[in-house]
């Protein structure tokens, strides 16, 4: 393969899952040559048993394998909410299969044999996406932890503020003084580590979107 520079995500792991031993070895050697961490797995079951799914990375996945297929593994990872972008690889393109993979949330689809530059470009984009998802999930977890720490009154204030109500309106809705609203609001904002109404609205929107998903 041609010289294509170094990896932009050396600490992330490319999980290579394919029943072809020669291909696995070739890909691991290639990623090693550009400074990209990679691990190879002979099957979906091997991957689920040995891979650390909590770490940054992506999955380079053969779509047709004995036992659990690539599409079946994709479904399993999606159900459990792992933010690892999946790039399917196959030696025989099938419109039906590729459409099914993309509809189920695959990041991309590559044909064997690979073009080295296209492979690295796709992996780099997938790892960019994984970094974005991990940042989003970390922020969401922080927000949910903060919301769980709110008192019932602080939770009510959070809900009203997220809907755009002013302190005076919130006081009327809750049947308390405006001074008490300000007190609850201040405590709520400190627990959530936010500084503005825009931050509160963003957190509320993110949580609602996650609940819908």
Secondary structure by P-SEA (a helix, b strand, c coil): ccccccccccccccccccccaaaaaaaaaaaaaacccccccccaaaaaaccccccccccccccccccccaaaaaaaaaaacccbbbbbbbccccaaaaaaaaaacccccccccccaaaaaaaaaaaaaaaaaaaaaaaaaaaaaaaaaaccaaaaaaaaaaaacccaaaaaaaacccaaaaaaaaaaaaaaaccccaaaaaaaaaaaaaaaac
